[in-house]
C-alpha cells in the first residue's frame, strides 16, 4: 500500500478516535462546571449541527471501511503455493498462463490465449481459454479433455486447484492469420 494511503487512513481514524475520546470525557465528567457549559452549547442550533456533522462523519467512515473490506480484490499476480516458516514459494501469473498455453498445444487450437485469475484465499485459479478450432479438433472431445488437462497441469506444476474454466472457441476462418503453438 502506498504511503499516502496509509497517512490518509491514519488521519481519518485519528479523527474518529478523538471524537470518541471527547464523548467519553463528556460522559465521565458530566457534573463538572466546564462540561455543563459545553452541554448547554450542544443543545443550541450550532451544537446540534455539530453533532449531526460528527455523527455523519463516523457513519460515512464506517461505510467506507466495511465497503473496502468486503469489496477488496481477492486475486493476485503472485500466489504463495508453499510456506515453510519465513520462507515462501510463490508463482507468477504469467508463468501459469504460459504453462497452460503450452499444455494446450496438443489439442490443435489456433491462436490459443489464456487468462488466469489466481485467488489468494483459496489456492485456486479461474482460467479462461480463447482460441480457434482447427480442422483436426473434435469439439465433443475437447470439452472433457481440456478440463482434465488444465486441472492436471495446475495441480502437478503449481499445486493450485481449478475453480472455474471458461472456454471460448471460435470456428476456423481462412480470413484470419493463425499462430500454432
C-alpha positions in Angstrom: 0.0 0.0 0.0 1.3 3.5 -0.9 2.5 5.7 1.9 0.0 8.5 1.1 -2.9 6.0 1.5 -1.5 4.9 4.9 -1.4 8.6 6.1 -4.9 9.3 4.9 -6.2 6.2 6.7 -4.3 7.2 9.9 -5.6 10.7 9.9 -9.2 9.6 9.3 -9.1 7.0 12.1 -7.3 9.5 14.4 -10.3 11.9 14.0 -12.7 9.1 14.9 -10.6 8.3 18.0 -10.6 12.0 19.0 -14.4 12.2 18.6 -14.8 9.0 20.7 -12.5 10.3 23.4 -14.3 13.6 23.7 -17.7 11.8 24.0 -16.2 9.5 26.7 -14.8 12.5 28.6 -18.2 14.3 28.4 -19.9 11.3 29.8 -17.4 10.7 32.7 -17.2 14.3 33.8 -20.9 15.2 33.2 -21.3 17.1 36.5 -18.2 19.4 36.2 -19.0 23.1 35.6 -16.9 23.3 32.4 -18.8 20.3 31.0 -22.2 21.9 31.8 -21.2 24.8 29.6 -20.3 22.5 26.7 -23.6 20.5 27.2 -25.6 23.7 27.1 -23.9 24.8 23.9 -24.6 21.3 22.4 -28.3 22.0 23.0 -28.2 25.1 20.8 -28.7 25.1 17.0 -25.0 25.2 16.1 -24.3 22.5 18.7 -27.0 20.3 17.1 -25.4 20.8 13.6 -22.0 19.9 15.1 -23.4 16.7 16.5 -25.1 15.8 13.2 -21.9 16.5 11.3 -19.7 14.4 13.6 -22.2 11.5 13.5 -22.4 11.7 9.7 -18.6 11.6 9.5 -18.5 8.5 11.8 -21.2 6.7 9.8 -19.5 7.6 6.5 -16.2 6.2 7.7 -17.8 3.0 8.9 -19.5 2.5 5.5 -16.1 3.1 3.7 -14.2 0.7 6.0 -16.9 -2.0 5.6 -17.1 -1.5 1.9 -13.4 -1.7 1.3 -13.1 -4.8 3.4 -16.0 -6.5 1.6 -15.2 -5.5 -2.0 -11.4 -5.7 -1.9 -9.9 -7.8 -4.7 -9.1 -11.4 -3.8 -7.0 -12.0 -6.8 -3.2 -11.5 -7.0 -0.5 -11.5 -9.6 1.6 -13.8 -7.4 0.3 -16.7 -5.4 2.1 -18.3 -2.5 2.0 -22.0 -3.0 4.2 -23.3 -0.2 5.2 -21.9 3.2 7.9 -23.1 5.5 8.4 -20.7 8.4 9.7 -17.5 7.0 10.3 -18.9 3.5 7.6 -18.7 0.9 7.5 -20.1 -2.6 5.3 -18.0 -4.9 4.3 -18.5 -8.5 3.7 -15.7 -11.0 0.5 -15.3 -13.0 2.3 -15.1 -16.4 4.2 -18.4 -15.6 0.9 -20.1 -15.0 -0.6 -18.7 -18.2 2.4 -19.7 -20.3 2.3 -23.2 -18.8 -1.3 -23.7 -19.6 -0.9 -22.3 -23.1 1.9 -24.7 -23.8 -0.1 -27.6 -22.4 -2.9 -26.7 -24.9 -0.6 -27.3 -27.9 -1.6 -31.0 -28.2 -5.3 -30.1 -28.8 -4.7 -28.4 -32.2 -6.1 -25.0 -31.3 -5.1 -21.9 -33.3 -4.2 -18.6 -31.5 -4.6 -20.0 -28.0 -4.6 -17.4 -25.3 -5.1 -18.0 -21.6 -6.1 -15.6 -18.8 -5.7 -16.7 -15.2 -7.1 -15.2 -12.0 -5.4 -16.6 -9.0 -7.4 -16.5 -5.8 -5.1 -16.0 -2.9 -7.6 -17.0 -0.2 -8.4 -20.4 -1.8 -5.3 -21.6 -3.6 -7.4 -21.9 -6.7 -7.5 -20.3 -10.1 -10.1 -19.2 -12.6 -8.9 -20.0 -16.2 -10.2 -18.5 -19.4 -9.1 -20.1 -22.7 -9.8 -18.5 -26.0 -8.8 -19.7 -29.5 -9.9 -21.0 -32.8 -10.8 -24.6 -33.6 -8.7 -26.3 -36.2 -9.9 -28.8 -38.7 -8.5 -31.7 -36.7 -10.0 -30.8 -33.3 -13.2 -32.5 -32.1 -15.4 -30.2 -30.1 -17.0 -33.0 -28.1 -13.7 -34.5 -27.1 -12.3 -31.0 -26.2 -14.9 -30.4 -23.6 -13.7 -33.1 -21.2 -10.1 -33.3 -22.1 -9.4 -29.6 -21.8 -10.7 -29.6 -18.2 -8.7 -32.6 -17.3 -5.5 -31.3 -18.9 -5.7 -27.9 -17.3 -6.7 -29.2 -13.9 -3.8 -31.7 -14.0 -1.3 -29.0 -15.2 -2.3 -26.7 -12.3 -2.1 -29.5 -9.7 1.2 -31.1 -10.8 3.2 -28.0 -11.7 1.9 -25.4 -9.2 -0.2 -27.1 -6.5 -3.2 -24.9 -7.4 -6.7 -26.1 -7.8 -9.0 -25.2 -10.7 -12.2 -23.4 -9.6 -13.7 -22.3 -13.0 -12.8 -22.9 -16.6 -14.2 -20.8 -19.3 -13.5 -21.9 -22.9 -14.3 -19.6 -25.8 -13.5 -21.2 -29.1 -14.4 -19.9 -32.5 -14.5 -21.8 -35.7 -11.6 -21.5 -38.0 -11.8 -18.7 -40.5 -9.5 -18.5 -43.6 -9.5 -14.7 -43.4 -7.6 -14.6 -40.1 -4.0 -15.3 -39.5 -3.2 -18.1 -37.1 -0.4 -19.0 -34.7 0.2 -22.6 -33.8 1.9 -23.4 -30.5 
